[in-house]
Amino acid sequence: MHERKLVSFDAFHDLPELYFLISDKEEILEYNSTVASLFDNKKNSLIGKQFEEILLPPYILKVENCINKSLSTGKLMEIEAKIKTQSKKELDVKLLFSPFVSGKNKQILIIGKDISVEKKKEIDLLRFYYVAHNTVNPLQITDLSGKMIYINPAFEKASGYSKEELLGQNPSIFSSKRHSQKFWDKMWETISAGKVWVGEVENRKKSGDVYHTQLLISPILDNDKNVIGYFGIHRDLTEKRNLEKQLIHTQKMESIGTLAAGIAHEVGNPLASISALVQIVQRSTEDSFITEKLELVKKQINRISKIIRDLVDFSRPSNYELQSIDINENLSEAIEIVRVGKKAKDIDFIPNFDENIGNLPLIGDQIQQVFVNILINAVDAIIERQQTEPVEGKINIETSCIDDNLVITFADNGIGMSDDISQKIFEPFYTSKKEGKGTGLGLWVSYGIIKSSQGDIKSESKLNKGTTFTISLPIHPNY
């Protein structure tokens, strides 16, 4: 005998949602045409079956508990679950349980709403979130006014700002002021029209350091194609820019080296003749005025000769043979050479050498020339600073092994350099010293020697704070 139905089901028959009427034993008593279309379209094919038969196993116990609680309390209950259709298709549904009680007869109306599309969107959004949150590229999302409403950890790392400092702020907080207003107006014009904008931008970190990125900004559109926000992704170009600068610098050095060889050849011969004539005149005159002026000419000739020798040293391939060099010993000799000079008598040289460093295949005289050049520059920088403020001159010299490289650092507390000057110090004939005090070739030649030894040389400097030169030489060079 069929159980009397407490609910008139005719009103639900053609509704788009899923409607089930089940007993307190969870037996299906009735369902509408939408349910029938999902299973097999045969009338009453589910009648008498247990409701759990259409549920995926992980949800059976949850639904059963919800049904029992709804019947015992008489309250509406709601739960999300998965059902399987006759075609084995799985649907995400939100189930609403509405209990009906008449004496001992208890039934429950279950209304199911297909939320598969919403669930798919939710999963897609979750996937996007994890991709965006964990990618190495800095990402940001802004509202229509440009205020940031999301940034990923990579963005925090790249900018130096924390999430709390950035959310609600305009990206202009990173502006280096290099780009014109017209540049940004064009960007806004593009993305406001719903188009993607791509460009290279120069920004500043919280520390003030400049960094370059390729920025892609894409509008975020709603279902009606209206712009509701903007998505920005950055690609760091700092390393690319540095490599470009190194390439340009290397090409410049090669060009200057070729030019230097020609100059040395063309100037060297007539200069030798002039020097010989000066010496002849010096020996043949006793006039003190002429002797004094010829001595001045001779000094200038010697200065020009030194410049030519430096040019030749840089431009001509070395004919010296490689030797197994003890860097610590070679460096100690360079320190003693500079220390005995009058200018360095009040300066403290502080060596800190790693005694475990092995020998390297190098040209001893050349590498020592590099060390002497750097130490002399450090002494001059300290003396220049001492002319304006009392400071105890110190030069720290350190050797160490980092990975497969021998690293030598020279750190002084001299006058230091501005950023503009420090970018030019390895260029030929550039000097920050007073006229007549330097040729501007010492560091240029040093740069060439280190590069020919497959190494690298860099400098860091702060005005009125000091300068640090870092030389890196491969422990196992490829010769």
FENGI-V409582 format. One record per residue. PSI is psi in radians with two decimals (none if undefined). Layout:
PSI, PSI
//
This chain:
2.22, 2.54, 2.39, 2.31, 2.29, -0.15, 2.32, 2.04, -0.14, -0.63, -0.36, -0.10, -0.76, 0.20, 2.62, -0.39, 2.99, 2.19, 2.21, 2.51, 2.13, 2.79, 3.05, -0.18, 0.12, 0.48, 2.34, 2.13, -0.57, 2.74, 2.85, 3.14, -0.50, -0.71, -0.77, -0.68, -0.45, -0.40, -1.29, 0.11, 0.18, 2.23, 2.33, 0.33, -0.43, -0.15, 2.28, -0.20, 2.79, 2.45, -0.53, -0.31, -0.41, 0.03, 2.60, 2.50, -0.74, -0.27, -0.11, -0.90, -0.68, -0.76, -0.72, -0.77, -0.67, -0.70, -0.84, -0.71, -0.68, -0.75, -0.66, -0.51, -0.33, 0.28, 2.72, 2.43, 2.69, 2.48, 2.68, 2.45, 3.10, 2.33, 2.72, 2.27, 3.09, -0.56, 0.21, 0.14, 2.40, 2.36, 2.36, 2.21, 2.63, 2.07, 2.25, 2.18, 2.10, 1.91, 2.55, 2.21, 2.27, 1.71, -2.22, -0.17, 2.07, 2.28, 2.89, 2.31, 2.19, 2.14, 2.12, 2.29, 2.20, 2.01, 0.43, -0.74, -0.79, -0.70, -0.71, -0.74, -0.68, -0.75, -0.76, -0.73, -0.69, -0.72, -0.78, -0.73, -0.81, -0.66, -0.85, -0.70, -0.53, -0.02, 2.70, -0.24, 2.32, 2.27, 2.58, 2.57, 2.32, 2.79, -3.02, -0.47, -0.09, -0.03, 2.40, 2.26, -0.16, 2.42, 2.60, 2.94, -0.60, -0.58, -0.71, -0.79, -0.74, -0.68, -0.41, -0.08, 2.67, 2.86, -0.70, -0.55, -0.40, -0.64, 2.27, -0.15, 2.78, 2.49, -0.21, -0.22, -0.40, -0.06, 2.35, -0.02, 0.18, -0.62, 2.48, 2.87, -0.57, -0.64, -0.82, -0.58, -0.70, -0.70, -0.84, -0.65, -0.69, -0.90, -0.47, -0.41, 0.09, 0.29, 2.78, 2.39, 2.35, 2.32, 2.88, 2.29, 2.64, 2.10, 2.99, 2.37, 3.03, -0.56, -0.22, -0.18, 2.51, 2.44, 2.53, 2.40, 2.70, 2.12, 2.22, 2.15, 2.15, 2.30, 2.54, 2.14, 2.54, -3.02, -0.41, 0.24, 0.38, 2.43, 2.17, -0.04, -3.06, 2.46, 2.15, 2.34, 2.33, 2.52, 2.10, 2.19, 0.11, -0.82, -0.69, -0.77, -0.71, -0.71, -0.67, -0.75, -0.73, -0.70, -0.80, -0.74, -0.74, -0.76, -0.67, -0.74, -0.70, -0.76, -0.77, -0.60, -0.75, -0.76, -0.70, -0.71, -0.72, -0.75, -0.79, -0.70, -0.81, -0.60, -0.55, -0.81, -0.91, -0.54, -0.65, -0.69, -0.77, -0.73, -0.72, -0.74, -0.70, -0.76, -0.66, -0.81, -0.67, -0.72, -0.36, 0.12, 2.61, 0.10, 2.10, -0.66, -0.79, -0.73, -0.75, -0.77, -0.63, -0.58, -0.64, -0.76, -0.71, -0.69, -0.72, -0.61, -0.75, -0.66, -0.76, -0.68, -0.69, -0.72, -0.74, -0.74, -0.71, -0.69, -0.74, -0.71, -0.65, -0.73, -0.39, 2.28, 2.45, 2.43, 0.01, 2.64, 2.56, 2.50, 2.77, 1.90, 2.30, 1.83, -0.76, -0.74, -0.77, -0.70, -0.68, -0.70, -0.72, -0.70, -0.74, -0.65, -0.76, -0.61, -0.60, -0.19, 2.66, -0.67, -0.45, 0.15, -0.51, 0.23, 2.38, 2.04, 2.12, 1.69, 2.51, 1.54, 2.47, 1.96, -0.18, 0.03, 2.30, -3.13, 2.68, 2.58, 1.79, 2.99, 1.87, -0.84, -0.69, -0.80, -0.57, -0.58, -0.69, -0.84, -0.76, -0.76, -0.81, -0.74, -0.70, -0.74, -0.67, -0.74, -0.81, -0.67, -0.68, -0.77, -0.69, -0.68, -0.64, -0.35, -0.33, -0.33, 2.58, 2.07, 2.42, 1.97, 2.25, 2.43, 2.03, 2.20, 2.17, 2.46, 2.55, 2.88, 2.19, 2.03, -2.12, 0.50, 2.53, 2.17, 2.22, 2.21, 2.45, 1.97, 2.08, 2.87, 0.76, -2.78, -0.41, -3.08, 2.67, 2.91, -0.68, -0.72, -0.77, -0.42, -0.22, -0.07, -0.38, 0.10, 2.54, 2.50, 0.17, 2.20, 2.51, -0.01, 2.85, 2.76, 2.29, -0.12, -0.21, 2.66, -0.31, 0.29, -0.24, -0.92, -0.52, -0.83, -0.71, -0.74, -0.79, -0.69, -0.79, -0.75, -0.69, -0.32, 0.22, 0.41, -2.91, 2.60, 2.28, 2.83, 2.56, 2.33, 2.56, 2.31, 2.27, 0.29, -0.57, 3.10, 2.50, 2.12, 2.35, 2.12, 2.29, 2.16, 2.34, 2.38, -0.55, 1.30, 2.73, 1.69, none
//
